[in-house]
Amino acid sequence: MESLKGKVAYITGGSKGIGFGIAKKLVDAGMKVAISGRTLKTVKKAAEYLEINENVLALASDVTKIEDEQTAISTIIEKWGKVDVVLANAGVGHFAPIDQMSSDDWNAMINTNLNGVFHTLKASVEALKKSKGYYITLASLAGANFFANGAGYNATKFGVVGFTQAAMLDLRQYDVKVSTIMPGSVSTEFAGNSPSDKDAWKIQPEDIGELVLDLLKMHPRTLPSKIEVRPTRPDKK
């Protein structure tokens, strides 16, 4: 996928954070980009910051509902005729000792972080086969490194990594590329953080966008299927 101009991408959770950072880079590269989130008003506002033209599409979709994702993909194909790149980015995090974690928080993470990536792929896989496209999940270093208070989040991100790697083996026979990106600390609103100068040491959302561009520009014969990325140096406390 060496030439990106005119390619069509779909990003879940694209109204802020990593998803928005990726969307900005793809729009700047000449791609047509659809972003989704649960609230259309919020997604439309984010789309206005990207570019107010026919290259940006705002969609309301709850990834916990496969019907929403199917509708999102159908809308994209109706508008632009195809889907070349799908980024399953939507995610939530709730952190507590396992004996204090509520069932609601556990289920919210399973339904969004794990079921969501399946719904997004299931809804888009036939379109990606047609375009010989690329499916990318945004996992986390928490998908390889467990930590206290993270049982639920770890479970989902370990699951995302395993799911994506198995899907890669299933889909490469159709010339569909599949990768998972596993970031460490990123300056976003995740888990109640408010990005500020104190986050300067962290990965920035646009850095993940650059990484996605690198993946899309790579020669089709080469597939970085699992990418760990972390801040160059930890915060000095």
N, C-alpha and C positions, 0 to 999 in steps of 0.2 A: 504494500500500500504506500508507494513512494510519493505519488502526487495526491495531496489532500484536498485541493480546491474542488468544491462541489460535492465532496463526500458528506454523508449524512450520519450524524451521531445522536444518540439518546443517552441522557445522563439522569439517573434517579437521584433524588436529594440534591438537585442542582441549584437551589435558590441561595445557598450560602456555603461557606467553608470550602472543603476540598472540591465538592462538586462544582461550585461556582468558579473556583480557580481553574479547574480543568476546562469548563465551558468557555471562559474568557480566552484561554490559549487556543482552543480549537476554532472559535469564531475568528480570532485574529489570523489564523492560518488559512482562512477562506472556506471553512467547513460550514455546513448547515447544521444547526444544533438545536435539539429539543431538550428542554429541562423540565423535570417534574418535581412535585412536592404535594403534600396533602392539601394545602390551601392555595387555590388558584390566584387569589389576590396577592399573596406573598411571592408566588412564582412569577406573576406578571411584572411585579415591581423589580425583581431581579433581572428579568429579561430586558427591561428598559435600560438597565445599566450596561448590558452586554452590547446591544446594537438594535436600534429600532428599524428593522427592515425585514425582508422576507427570509433572512438567514437564521432567524431565531423564533422558536415556537415554545410557548408556555403551556404546560399541561398540568392538570390536577390528577394525581394518581397516588393511591395508597398501596404500597408494594405488598402489604399483607393480604391484599385481595387480588387474586390472579385475573379476575375480570377487569379490574382497573388497568392492569398492565397490558392486557390484550387490547383494550380500547386505546391505550396510548400508542401502541405499535401500529394499530390500524389507522389511527389519525395521522401519524407520521408518514406512513406509506401513501395514504390518500393525498397528502400535501406534496410530498417530495418523491414518491415512487419507489423508495427503497430504504433500507437501513444498513449502513456499513459498519458502524461501531456502536456497541452498547456497553455502557459503564454502570455497573450495579454498585452505587455508592451510598444509597440511603442506609442510615444506621442510627441506633440509639445505644446509650450506655447507662446502666444503673449499678452502683458499686456499694457493696455491703458485705459483711461476713455472711457466710452461707446460712448460719442459724438465724440471721436477722433479715435475710432477703425475702421479700414478699413474692407470692405467686404471681401477682400482677406484673411486677417488675421483671421476673423471670420470663413470663410469657411474652411481654412486650419485646424483649430482646430476641427471643427465639423467633417470634412472628415477623419482626422487621429484619433483623440481621441475617437470619438463616433462611427462613421460608421466603423472605423477600428476594434473595438472590436467585432462588429456584424459580419463583414466579416470573421474574424479569427474563431469565433465560428461556423458560418454557414458552413465554409469549413471543419471544423474538427469534427463536432458533431457526425456524423455517426461512425467515427473511434473511438471516445471516448465512444460511446455506446457499441461498440464491446469489447473494452478493460476495460470497467467499470472504466474509467479514471478520470482525474481531470482537470478542466478548471479554471484558475486563472487570474483575471484582476488586473492590477496595476492602481489603481485610485489615490487618494490623499486626505489629510485632507481638501483640497479645494473642495472636494465632499460633505462636511458637514458644512463648514465654509466659508461664503462669505466674500469678501474684496474688497476695492476700487481698480479700475484698473483691476479687475479680472472677469468682467462679462462673457466674452467669455470662459475663462478657467473654471470658476465656472460652467457655463452651461454644459460644456462637462463632467466634473468630477462628478457633481451631476447626470448627465445622466448615466455615467458608473456605479455608485453605484446602481442606480435604476435598470438598465438593468441587472446587474449581480445578484442582489438579486431575481429578477423575474425569470431569467434563472435558478437559483438554484432550485426554486420551480418546474419549468417545468421538469428539468432533473434528480432530485433525484429519480424519479420513475424508472429510468433506471440504478440506482446505479452509476450515474455520479456525482461526487462531484464538487461543484462550490463555489468559494470564491472570495472576493475582498480584496486586501490589500491597505490600505490608509495611505501612509507615509507622515510625515511632512518633515522638511528640510533634504535633502540628499545631500551628497557631490558628485555632478556629473557636467557634462558640460551643464546641462539644463539651458535654458534662458541666455546663454552666459557666465555662470560661468566658471572659471578655477580652478579646485580643487587644494588646497594647504594646508599648515599648518593652515591657518586661518579657514579651514573647519573642524578642528579636533573635534569640539563640535557637529557636525552634525552626523546623521545616515550615516554609510558608506555602499556602495553597497553590500559588502559581508555580512553585517548584515541582509539585506533583503533576501539574499541567504540562510542564516541560518534559517530564518523564514519560507521560502518555504520548506526547508528540514524538519522542524518540522511538517508542515502541511502534507507533503507526508508520514511521518512516523507515523502519528497519527492513532489510531485504526479506522477502517472503520465505526464504529458505531457513531463516534463523528465528527461533522462538525463545525469548526469555520468559519461561513459564511461571516463575515465582521470583519476585523481586523484593528484597528487604531494603528499606531506606530509613535512615535515622539521622538526627542532627550530627554534624561533624564533631562538635564538642558539647558535652552536657552543660546544663546551667551551673554557673558558679555561685554557690550559696555560702 
